[in-house]
Amino acid sequence: MNKRFAELARRKQALIDRCADQRAELSALCERIRSPFDLSGTLLGVGRMLKTHPMIAAGVSSLLVSGYAGRLLKSAGEIVHVWRLALPLWGWWTKRRKRP
């Protein structure tokens, strides 16, 4: 009888460990999925802000029409290019800092 309880306790612990591993894997997958939704939420917030503040929307549209936006977008494109180069380093740095 004692052997049976020991075997049940061992199997229970193995199941608990397996569940913990699966939960960790699932949370990592959910974090990858959550990232695009965060961006869309930000864009929706900007859209709502422009809807509730029409003067800001008029200012943005006049900036786009004036031609000055082309220069801004060119510099923004350069910033995005630098960010794409720095993103792998940032990921490495944050993972390195999270380790105990």
Biopython code that builds the backbone (N, CA, C, O; Angstrom):
import numpy as np
from Bio.PDB.StructureBuilder import StructureBuilder

atoms = [
    (1, "MET", "N", (0.821, -1.189, 0.000)),
    (1, "MET", "CA", (0.000, 0.000, 0.000)),
    (1, "MET", "C", (0.870, 1.261, 0.000)),
    (1, "MET", "O", (0.562, 2.253, -0.661)),
    (2, "ASN", "N", (1.964, 1.192, 0.761)),
    (2, "ASN", "CA", (2.866, 2.329, 0.850)),
    (2, "ASN", "C", (3.544, 2.597, -0.491)),
    (2, "ASN", "O", (3.746, 3.751, -0.870)),
    (3, "LYS", "N", (3.901, 1.506, -1.222)),
    (3, "LYS", "CA", (4.500, 1.656, -2.536)),
    (3, "LYS", "C", (3.522, 2.336, -3.492)),
    (3, "LYS", "O", (3.911, 3.170, -4.310)),
    (4, "ARG", "N", (2.269, 1.973, -3.376)),
    (4, "ARG", "CA", (1.243, 2.550, -4.258)),
    (4, "ARG", "C", (1.117, 4.051, -4.022)),
    (4, "ARG", "O", (1.021, 4.818, -4.980)),
    (5, "PHE", "N", (1.116, 4.479, -2.765)),
    (5, "PHE", "CA", (1.038, 5.912, -2.459)),
    (5, "PHE", "C", (2.281, 6.660, -2.942)),
    (5, "PHE", "O", (2.194, 7.791, -3.420)),
    (6, "ALA", "N", (3.423, 6.019, -2.810)),
    (6, "ALA", "CA", (4.658, 6.640, -3.277)),
    (6, "ALA", "C", (4.623, 6.803, -4.799)),
    (6, "ALA", "O", (5.039, 7.834, -5.327)),
    (7, "GLU", "N", (4.125, 5.781, -5.501)),
    (7, "GLU", "CA", (4.014, 5.855, -6.962)),
    (7, "GLU", "C", (3.017, 6.938, -7.369)),
    (7, "GLU", "O", (3.264, 7.678, -8.321)),
    (8, "LEU", "N", (1.897, 7.037, -6.659)),
    (8, "LEU", "CA", (0.911, 8.078, -6.951)),
    (8, "LEU", "C", (1.495, 9.469, -6.702)),
    (8, "LEU", "O", (1.256, 10.387, -7.486)),
    (9, "ALA", "N", (2.244, 9.629, -5.638)),
    (9, "ALA", "CA", (2.865, 10.918, -5.330)),
    (9, "ALA", "C", (3.884, 11.288, -6.403)),
    (9, "ALA", "O", (3.969, 12.451, -6.799)),
    (10, "ARG", "N", (4.660, 10.311, -6.878)),
    (10, "ARG", "CA", (5.653, 10.566, -7.926)),
    (10, "ARG", "C", (4.964, 10.968, -9.230)),
    (10, "ARG", "O", (5.398, 11.907, -9.897)),
    (11, "ARG", "N", (3.900, 10.265, -9.594)),
    (11, "ARG", "CA", (3.163, 10.592, -10.818)),
    (11, "ARG", "C", (2.498, 11.956, -10.724)),
    (11, "ARG", "O", (2.456, 12.709, -11.697)),
    (12, "LYS", "N", (1.984, 12.262, -9.548)),
    (12, "LYS", "CA", (1.353, 13.570, -9.341)),
    (12, "LYS", "C", (2.381, 14.691, -9.507)),
    (12, "LYS", "O", (2.099, 15.707, -10.141)),
    (13, "GLN", "N", (3.570, 14.505, -8.936)),
    (13, "GLN", "CA", (4.623, 15.519, -9.059)),
    (13, "GLN", "C", (5.073, 15.668, -10.511)),
    (13, "GLN", "O", (5.347, 16.775, -10.974)),
    (14, "ALA", "N", (5.147, 14.532, -11.231)),
    (14, "ALA", "CA", (5.520, 14.589, -12.648)),
    (14, "ALA", "C", (4.478, 15.368, -13.444)),
    (14, "ALA", "O", (4.830, 16.151, -14.326)),
    (15, "LEU", "N", (3.206, 15.160, -13.140)),
    (15, "LEU", "CA", (2.140, 15.906, -13.823)),
    (15, "LEU", "C", (2.193, 17.399, -13.487)),
    (15, "LEU", "O", (1.975, 18.241, -14.358)),
    (16, "ILE", "N", (2.476, 17.716, -12.252)),
    (16, "ILE", "CA", (2.579, 19.121, -11.843)),
    (16, "ILE", "C", (3.733, 19.795, -12.577)),
    (16, "ILE", "O", (3.598, 20.923, -13.051)),
    (17, "ASP", "N", (4.871, 19.100, -12.669)),
    (17, "ASP", "CA", (6.023, 19.658, -13.396)),
    (17, "ASP", "C", (5.713, 19.846, -14.879)),
    (17, "ASP", "O", (6.078, 20.860, -15.474)),
    (18, "ARG", "N", (5.039, 18.865, -15.467)),
    (18, "ARG", "CA", (4.687, 18.972, -16.884)),
    (18, "ARG", "C", (3.716, 20.126, -17.120)),
    (18, "ARG", "O", (3.830, 20.843, -18.114)),
    (19, "CYS", "N", (2.764, 20.303, -16.209)),
    (19, "CYS", "CA", (1.822, 21.424, -16.331)),
    (19, "CYS", "C", (2.544, 22.766, -16.220)),
    (19, "CYS", "O", (2.214, 23.709, -16.940)),
    (20, "ALA", "N", (3.512, 22.856, -15.336)),
    (20, "ALA", "CA", (4.265, 24.101, -15.188)),
    (20, "ALA", "C", (5.040, 24.418, -16.461)),
    (20, "ALA", "O", (5.086, 25.571, -16.890)),
    (21, "ASP", "N", (5.648, 23.403, -17.067)),
    (21, "ASP", "CA", (6.360, 23.613, -18.329)),
    (21, "ASP", "C", (5.417, 24.064, -19.433)),
    (21, "ASP", "O", (5.743, 24.965, -20.206)),
    (22, "GLN", "N", (4.250, 23.440, -19.506)),
    (22, "GLN", "CA", (3.279, 23.807, -20.533)),
    (22, "GLN", "C", (2.752, 25.224, -20.314)),
    (22, "GLN", "O", (2.539, 25.961, -21.277)),
    (23, "ARG", "N", (2.541, 25.609, -19.057)),
    (23, "ARG", "CA", (2.085, 26.980, -18.775)),
    (23, "ARG", "C", (3.134, 28.002, -19.184)),
    (23, "ARG", "O", (2.799, 29.053, -19.729)),
    (24, "ALA", "N", (4.403, 27.697, -18.924)),
    (24, "ALA", "CA", (5.476, 28.617, -19.311)),
    (24, "ALA", "C", (5.551, 28.746, -20.832)),
    (24, "ALA", "O", (5.725, 29.847, -21.354)),
    (25, "GLU", "N", (5.422, 27.628, -21.541)),
    (25, "GLU", "CA", (5.455, 27.657, -23.001)),
    (25, "GLU", "C", (4.260, 28.443, -23.553)),
    (25, "GLU", "O", (4.407, 29.225, -24.491)),
    (26, "LEU", "N", (3.090, 28.231, -22.971)),
    (26, "LEU", "CA", (1.891, 28.936, -23.420)),
    (26, "LEU", "C", (1.990, 30.437, -23.163)),
    (26, "LEU", "O", (1.562, 31.235, -23.997)),
    (27, "SER", "N", (2.540, 30.823, -22.039)),
    (27, "SER", "CA", (2.669, 32.256, -21.756)),
    (27, "SER", "C", (3.660, 32.913, -22.711)),
    (27, "SER", "O", (3.463, 34.062, -23.104)),
    (28, "ALA", "N", (4.718, 32.204, -23.088)),
    (28, "ALA", "CA", (5.665, 32.751, -24.062)),
    (28, "ALA", "C", (4.999, 32.923, -25.420)),
    (28, "ALA", "O", (5.224, 33.927, -26.095)),
    (29, "LEU", "N", (4.186, 31.962, -25.826)),
    (29, "LEU", "CA", (3.476, 32.075, -27.102)),
    (29, "LEU", "C", (2.454, 33.213, -27.070)),
    (29, "LEU", "O", (2.309, 33.946, -28.048)),
    (30, "CYS", "N", (1.760, 33.357, -25.965)),
    (30, "CYS", "CA", (0.773, 34.443, -25.844)),
    (30, "CYS", "C", (1.451, 35.804, -25.872)),
    (30, "CYS", "O", (0.893, 36.762, -26.405)),
    (31, "GLU", "N", (2.630, 35.898, -25.311)),
    (31, "GLU", "CA", (3.361, 37.167, -25.323)),
    (31, "GLU", "C", (3.726, 37.553, -26.750)),
    (31, "GLU", "O", (3.671, 38.729, -27.109)),
    (32, "ARG", "N", (4.100, 36.563, -27.569)),
    (32, "ARG", "CA", (4.400, 36.857, -28.973)),
    (32, "ARG", "C", (3.160, 37.305, -29.730)),
    (32, "ARG", "O", (3.244, 38.158, -30.614)),
    (33, "ILE", "N", (2.023, 36.741, -29.393)),
    (33, "ILE", "CA", (0.777, 37.118, -30.065)),
    (33, "ILE", "C", (0.319, 38.490, -29.591)),
    (33, "ILE", "O", (-0.222, 39.261, -30.383)),
    (34, "ARG", "N", (0.521, 38.805, -28.335)),
    (34, "ARG", "CA", (0.035, 40.052, -27.763)),
    (34, "ARG", "C", (0.713, 41.280, -28.376)),
    (34, "ARG", "O", (0.098, 42.345, -28.438)),
    (35, "SER", "N", (1.939, 41.160, -28.822)),
    (35, "SER", "CA", (2.693, 42.295, -29.343)),
    (35, "SER", "C", (1.996, 43.015, -30.499)),
    (35, "SER", "O", (1.890, 44.240, -30.444)),
    (36, "PRO", "N", (1.511, 42.326, -31.548)),
    (36, "PRO", "CA", (0.815, 43.062, -32.617)),
    (36, "PRO", "C", (-0.462, 43.736, -32.140)),
    (36, "PRO", "O", (-0.833, 44.793, -32.650)),
    (37, "PHE", "N", (-1.143, 43.131, -31.161)),
    (37, "PHE", "CA", (-2.358, 43.744, -30.661)),
    (37, "PHE", "C", (-2.074, 45.038, -29.907)),
    (37, "PHE", "O", (-2.889, 45.960, -29.923)),
    (38, "ASP", "N", (-0.932, 45.107, -29.253)),
    (38, "ASP", "CA", (-0.564, 46.337, -28.561)),
    (38, "ASP", "C", (-0.388, 47.480, -29.550)),
    (38, "ASP", "O", (-0.800, 48.608, -29.279)),
    (39, "LEU", "N", (0.220, 47.192, -30.692)),
    (39, "LEU", "CA", (0.408, 48.208, -31.718)),
    (39, "LEU", "C", (-0.935, 48.670, -32.270)),
    (39, "LEU", "O", (-1.145, 49.866, -32.468)),
    (40, "SER", "N", (-1.845, 47.731, -32.521)),
    (40, "SER", "CA", (-3.148, 48.120, -33.057)),
    (40, "SER", "C", (-3.932, 48.931, -32.026)),
    (40, "SER", "O", (-4.672, 49.845, -32.390)),
    (41, "GLY", "N", (-3.774, 48.605, -30.748)),
    (41, "GLY", "CA", (-4.431, 49.398, -29.706)),
    (41, "GLY", "C", (-3.907, 50.818, -29.666)),
    (41, "GLY", "O", (-4.666, 51.762, -29.442)),
    (42, "THR", "N", (-2.605, 50.972, -29.884)),
    (42, "THR", "CA", (-2.007, 52.303, -29.926)),
    (42, "THR", "C", (-2.546, 53.089, -31.112)),
    (42, "THR", "O", (-2.887, 54.265, -30.985)),
    (43, "LEU", "N", (-2.620, 52.434, -32.265)),
    (43, "LEU", "CA", (-3.143, 53.113, -33.451)),
    (43, "LEU", "C", (-4.616, 53.492, -33.271)),
    (43, "LEU", "O", (-5.046, 54.550, -33.729)),
    (44, "LEU", "N", (-5.375, 52.640, -32.614)),
    (44, "LEU", "CA", (-6.773, 52.984, -32.342)),
    (44, "LEU", "C", (-6.864, 54.182, -31.397)),
    (44, "LEU", "O", (-7.739, 55.033, -31.554)),
    (45, "GLY", "N", (-5.978, 54.249, -30.434)),
    (45, "GLY", "CA", (-5.959, 55.390, -29.523)),
    (45, "GLY", "C", (-5.638, 56.687, -30.244)),
    (45, "GLY", "O", (-6.237, 57.725, -29.964)),
    (46, "VAL", "N", (-4.681, 56.628, -31.186)),
    (46, "VAL", "CA", (-4.355, 57.822, -31.974)),
    (46, "VAL", "C", (-5.550, 58.224, -32.823)),
    (46, "VAL", "O", (-5.866, 59.408, -32.945)),
    (47, "GLY", "N", (-6.214, 57.231, -33.411)),
    (47, "GLY", "CA", (-7.407, 57.520, -34.213)),
    (47, "GLY", "C", (-8.501, 58.170, -33.389)),
    (47, "GLY", "O", (-9.139, 59.119, -33.846)),
    (48, "ARG", "N", (-8.727, 57.673, -32.179)),
    (48, "ARG", "CA", (-9.746, 58.276, -31.304)),
    (48, "ARG", "C", (-9.366, 59.703, -30.910)),
    (48, "ARG", "O", (-10.217, 60.589, -30.836)),
    (49, "MET", "N", (-8.061, 59.909, -30.659)),
    (49, "MET", "CA", (-7.604, 61.246, -30.289)),
    (49, "MET", "C", (-7.832, 62.219, -31.438)),
    (49, "MET", "O", (-8.279, 63.345, -31.218)),
    (50, "LEU", "N", (-7.527, 61.795, -32.660)),
    (50, "LEU", "CA", (-7.753, 62.669, -33.812)),
    (50, "LEU", "C", (-9.235, 62.925, -34.032)),
    (50, "LEU", "O", (-9.620, 64.007, -34.476)),
    (51, "LYS", "N", (-10.060, 61.947, -33.728)),
    (51, "LYS", "CA", (-11.513, 62.109, -33.885)),
    (51, "LYS", "C", (-12.072, 63.100, -32.864)),
    (51, "LYS", "O", (-12.961, 63.886, -33.188)),
    (52, "THR", "N", (-11.569, 63.067, -31.662)),
    (52, "THR", "CA", (-12.098, 63.948, -30.622)),
    (52, "THR", "C", (-11.473, 65.345, -30.656)),
    (52, "THR", "O", (-12.031, 66.274, -30.072)),
    (53, "HIS", "N", (-10.324, 65.517, -31.329)),
    (53, "HIS", "CA", (-9.671, 66.819, -31.427)),
    (53, "HIS", "C", (-9.496, 67.184, -32.905)),
    (53, "HIS", "O", (-8.432, 66.941, -33.474)),
    (54, "PRO", "N", (-10.507, 67.756, -33.522)),
    (54, "PRO", "CA", (-10.447, 68.027, -34.959)),
    (54, "PRO", "C", (-9.372, 69.046, -35.346)),
    (54, "PRO", "O", (-8.889, 69.013, -36.477)),
    (55, "MET", "N", (-8.989, 69.936, -34.453)),
    (55, "MET", "CA", (-7.940, 70.907, -34.792)),
    (55, "MET", "C", (-6.587, 70.210, -34.963)),
    (55, "MET", "O", (-5.792, 70.592, -35.822)),
    (56, "ILE", "N", (-6.336, 69.202, -34.154)),
    (56, "ILE", "CA", (-5.095, 68.449, -34.300)),
    (56, "ILE", "C", (-5.117, 67.677, -35.614)),
    (56, "ILE", "O", (-4.102, 67.593, -36.305)),
    (57, "ALA", "N", (-6.280, 67.108, -35.961)),
    (57, "ALA", "CA", (-6.403, 66.389, -37.225)),
    (57, "ALA", "C", (-6.170, 67.336, -38.402)),
    (57, "ALA", "O", (-5.530, 66.957, -39.383)),
    (58, "ALA", "N", (-6.687, 68.568, -38.311)),
    (58, "ALA", "CA", (-6.473, 69.547, -39.382)),
    (58, "ALA", "C", (-4.990, 69.912, -39.477)),
    (58, "ALA", "O", (-4.459, 70.063, -40.577)),
    (59, "GLY", "N", (-4.329, 70.052, -38.345)),
    (59, "GLY", "CA", (-2.905, 70.363, -38.353)),
    (59, "GLY", "C", (-2.080, 69.245, -38.976)),
    (59, "GLY", "O", (-1.147, 69.505, -39.736)),
    (60, "VAL", "N", (-2.422, 68.010, -38.656)),
    (60, "VAL", "CA", (-1.705, 66.873, -39.225)),
    (60, "VAL", "C", (-1.933, 66.795, -40.728)),
    (60, "VAL", "O", (-0.999, 66.552, -41.492)),
    (61, "SER", "N", (-3.182, 67.003, -41.153)),
    (61, "SER", "CA", (-3.457, 66.925, -42.591)),
    (61, "SER", "C", (-2.774, 68.064, -43.349)),
    (61, "SER", "O", (-2.283, 67.849, -44.457)),
    (62, "SER", "N", (-2.732, 69.271, -42.774)),
    (62, "SER", "CA", (-2.038, 70.365, -43.460)),
    (62, "SER", "C", (-0.528, 70.108, -43.506)),
    (62, "SER", "O", (0.133, 70.495, -44.469)),
    (63, "LEU", "N", (0.013, 69.466, -42.487)),
    (63, "LEU", "CA", (1.420, 69.099, -42.503)),
    (63, "LEU", "C", (1.707, 68.096, -43.619)),
    (63, "LEU", "O", (2.725, 68.188, -44.305)),
    (64, "LEU", "N", (0.799, 67.142, -43.790)),
    (64, "LEU", "CA", (0.985, 66.146, -44.837)),
    (64, "LEU", "C", (0.878, 66.760, -46.231)),
    (64, "LEU", "O", (1.612, 66.376, -47.141)),
    (65, "VAL", "N", (-0.032, 67.709, -46.392)),
    (65, "VAL", "CA", (-0.249, 68.322, -47.699)),
    (65, "VAL", "C", (0.878, 69.289, -48.045)),
    (65, "VAL", "O", (1.200, 69.453, -49.222)),
    (66, "SER", "N", (1.475, 69.925, -47.064)),
    (66, "SER", "CA", (2.463, 70.969, -47.322)),
    (66, "SER", "C", (3.749, 70.464, -47.967)),
    (66, "SER", "O", (4.474, 71.255, -48.570)),
    (67, "GLY", "N", (4.046, 69.209, -47.865)),
    (67, "GLY", "CA", (5.278, 68.687, -48.428)),
    (67, "GLY", "C", (6.370, 68.533, -47.387)),
    (67, "GLY", "O", (7.363, 67.846, -47.630)),
    (68, "TYR", "N", (6.207, 69.149, -46.251)),
    (68, "TYR", "CA", (7.183, 69.020, -45.177)),
    (68, "TYR", "C", (7.178, 67.603, -44.612)),
    (68, "TYR", "O", (8.163, 67.139, -44.037)),
    (69, "ALA", "N", (6.060, 66.939, -44.788)),
    (69, "ALA", "CA", (5.943, 65.577, -44.251)),
    (69, "ALA", "C", (6.908, 64.626, -44.944)),
    (69, "ALA", "O", (7.370, 63.665, -44.329)),
    (70, "GLY", "N", (7.223, 64.879, -46.222)),
    (70, "GLY", "CA", (8.172, 64.011, -46.925)),
    (70, "GLY", "C", (9.526, 64.001, -46.257)),
    (70, "GLY", "O", (10.152, 62.949, -46.129)),
    (71, "ARG", "N", (9.983, 65.163, -45.829)),
    (71, "ARG", "CA", (11.263, 65.235, -45.124)),
    (71, "ARG", "C", (11.195, 64.540, -43.768)),
    (71, "ARG", "O", (12.134, 63.866, -43.346)),
    (72, "LEU", "N", (10.051, 64.724, -43.095)),
    (72, "LEU", "CA", (9.895, 64.054, -41.800)),
    (72, "LEU", "C", (9.856, 62.543, -41.964)),
    (72, "LEU", "O", (10.459, 61.809, -41.181)),
    (73, "LEU", "N", (9.142, 62.083, -42.987)),
    (73, "LEU", "CA", (9.043, 60.639, -43.195)),
    (73, "LEU", "C", (10.386, 60.046, -43.593)),
    (73, "LEU", "O", (10.690, 58.905, -43.242)),
    (74, "LYS", "N", (11.193, 60.813, -44.324)),
    (74, "LYS", "CA", (12.516, 60.322, -44.686)),
    (74, "LYS", "C", (13.368, 60.129, -43.429)),
    (74, "LYS", "O", (14.043, 59.110, -43.282)),
    (75, "SER", "N", (13.334, 61.106, -42.532)),
    (75, "SER", "CA", (14.108, 60.959, -41.295)),
    (75, "SER", "C", (13.510, 59.869, -40.406)),
    (75, "SER", "O", (14.236, 59.164, -39.705)),
    (76, "ALA", "N", (12.171, 59.736, -40.440)),
    (76, "ALA", "CA", (11.544, 58.663, -39.662)),
    (76, "ALA", "C", (11.939, 57.305, -40.227)),
    (76, "ALA", "O", (12.129, 56.348, -39.476)),
    (77, "GLY", "N", (12.062, 57.220, -41.547)),
    (77, "GLY", "CA", (12.507, 55.974, -42.155)),
    (77, "GLY", "C", (13.920, 55.617, -41.740)),
    (77, "GLY", "O", (14.236, 54.443, -41.547)),
    (78, "GLU", "N", (14.766, 56.614, -41.603)),
    (78, "GLU", "CA", (16.130, 56.352, -41.134)),
    (78, "GLU", "C", (16.128, 55.876, -39.684)),
    (78, "GLU", "O", (16.916, 55.009, -39.304)),
    (79, "ILE", "N", (15.239, 56.449, -38.883)),
    (79, "ILE", "CA", (15.142, 56.022, -37.487)),
    (79, "ILE", "C", (14.665, 54.575, -37.412)),
    (79, "ILE", "O", (15.161, 53.787, -36.606)),
    (80, "VAL", "N", (13.686, 54.230, -38.271)),
    (80, "VAL", "CA", (13.192, 52.846, -38.289)),
    (80, "VAL", "C", (14.306, 51.898, -38.723)),
    (80, "VAL", "O", (14.430, 50.795, -38.189)),
    (81, "HIS", "N", (15.113, 52.325, -39.686)),
    (81, "HIS", "CA", (16.217, 51.489, -40.141)),
    (81, "HIS", "C", (17.218, 51.255, -39.000)),
    (81, "HIS", "O", (17.683, 50.132, -38.807)),
    (82, "VAL", "N", (17.541, 52.284, -38.265)),
    (82, "VAL", "CA", (18.454, 52.140, -37.121)),
    (82, "VAL", "C", (17.816, 51.265, -36.053)),
    (82, "VAL", "O", (18.503, 50.457, -35.427)),
    (83, "TRP", "N", (16.506, 51.415, -35.834)),
    (83, "TRP", "CA", (15.805, 50.615, -34.830)),
    (83, "TRP", "C", (15.847, 49.143, -35.208)),
    (83, "TRP", "O", (16.020, 48.289, -34.339)),
    (84, "ARG", "N", (15.691, 48.830, -36.504)),
    (84, "ARG", "CA", (15.748, 47.432, -36.932)),
    (84, "ARG", "C", (17.131, 46.841, -36.693)),
    (84, "ARG", "O", (17.263, 45.648, -36.420)),
    (85, "LEU", "N", (18.149, 47.668, -36.794)),
    (85, "LEU", "CA", (19.497, 47.180, -36.501)),
    (85, "LEU", "C", (19.693, 46.985, -34.998)),
    (85, "LEU", "O", (20.386, 46.061, -34.571)),
    (86, "ALA", "N", (19.085, 47.853, -34.204)),
    (86, "ALA", "CA", (19.288, 47.807, -32.758)),
    (86, "ALA", "C", (18.373, 46.803, -32.058)),
    (86, "ALA", "O", (18.653, 46.403, -30.928)),
    (87, "LEU", "N", (17.291, 46.393, -32.705)),
    (87, "LEU", "CA", (16.316, 45.516, -32.057)),
    (87, "LEU", "C", (16.912, 44.188, -31.598)),
    (87, "LEU", "O", (16.629, 43.778, -30.473)),
    (88, "PRO", "N", (17.726, 43.485, -32.406)),
    (88, "PRO", "CA", (18.318, 42.245, -31.888)),
    (88, "PRO", "C", (19.219, 42.474, -30.676)),
    (88, "PRO", "O", (19.249, 41.655, -29.757)),
    (89, "LEU", "N", (19.949, 43.584, -30.676)),
    (89, "LEU", "CA", (20.791, 43.884, -29.522)),
    (89, "LEU", "C", (19.954, 44.181, -28.286)),
    (89, "LEU", "O", (20.307, 43.780, -27.177)),
    (90, "TRP", "N", (18.845, 44.883, -28.482)),
    (90, "TRP", "CA", (17.949, 45.190, -27.360)),
    (90, "TRP", "C", (17.362, 43.905, -26.775)),
    (90, "TRP", "O", (17.288, 43.751, -25.556)),
    (91, "GLY", "N", (16.945, 42.980, -27.650)),
    (91, "GLY", "CA", (16.409, 41.709, -27.169)),
    (91, "GLY", "C", (17.435, 40.922, -26.391)),
    (91, "GLY", "O", (17.131, 40.347, -25.345)),
    (92, "TRP", "N", (18.657, 40.899, -26.906)),
    (92, "TRP", "CA", (19.728, 40.206, -26.207)),
    (92, "TRP", "C", (19.980, 40.849, -24.852)),
    (92, "TRP", "O", (20.161, 40.143, -23.860)),
    (93, "TRP", "N", (19.995, 42.182, -24.793)),
    (93, "TRP", "CA", (20.292, 42.896, -23.552)),
    (93, "TRP", "C", (19.208, 42.651, -22.505)),
    (93, "TRP", "O", (19.522, 42.416, -21.338)),
    (94, "THR", "N", (17.935, 42.704, -22.906)),
    (94, "THR", "CA", (16.864, 42.509, -21.924)),
    (94, "THR", "C", (16.830, 41.075, -21.432)),
    (94, "THR", "O", (16.568, 40.845, -20.251)),
    (95, "LYS", "N", (17.088, 40.093, -22.303)),
    (95, "LYS", "CA", (17.125, 38.707, -21.854)),
    (95, "LYS", "C", (18.275, 38.484, -20.891)),
    (95, "LYS", "O", (18.153, 37.735, -19.921)),
    (96, "ARG", "N", (19.394, 39.140, -21.166)),
    (96, "ARG", "CA", (20.570, 39.010, -20.312)),
    (96, "ARG", "C", (20.304, 39.601, -18.932)),
    (96, "ARG", "O", (20.759, 39.060, -17.925)),
    (97, "ARG", "N", (19.574, 40.701, -18.883)),
    (97, "ARG", "CA", (19.307, 41.353, -17.598)),
    (97, "ARG", "C", (18.283, 40.599, -16.775)),
    (97, "ARG", "O", (18.290, 40.700, -15.548)),
    (98, "LYS", "N", (17.378, 39.826, -17.431)),
    (98, "LYS", "CA", (16.325, 39.115, -16.702)),
    (98, "LYS", "C", (16.844, 37.873, -16.008)),
    (98, "LYS", "O", (16.230, 37.389, -15.057)),
    (99, "ARG", "N", (17.976, 37.349, -16.478)),
    (99, "ARG", "CA", (18.526, 36.142, -15.843)),
    (99, "ARG", "C", (18.994, 36.462, -14.427)),
    (99, "ARG", "O", (19.587, 37.515, -14.193)),
    (100, "PRO", "N", (18.732, 35.563, -13.485)),
    (100, "PRO", "CA", (19.172, 35.820, -12.094)),
    (100, "PRO", "C", (20.644, 35.628, -11.899)),
    (100, "PRO", "O", (21.149, 35.808, -10.791)),
]
sb = StructureBuilder()
sb.init_structure("model")
sb.init_model(0)
sb.init_chain("A")
sb.init_seg("    ")
for serial, (resi, resn, name, xyz) in enumerate(atoms, 1):
    if name == "N":
        sb.init_residue(resn, " ", resi, " ")
    sb.init_atom(name, np.array(xyz, "f"), 0.0, 1.0, " ", f" {name:<3s}", serial, name[0])
structure = sb.get_structure()
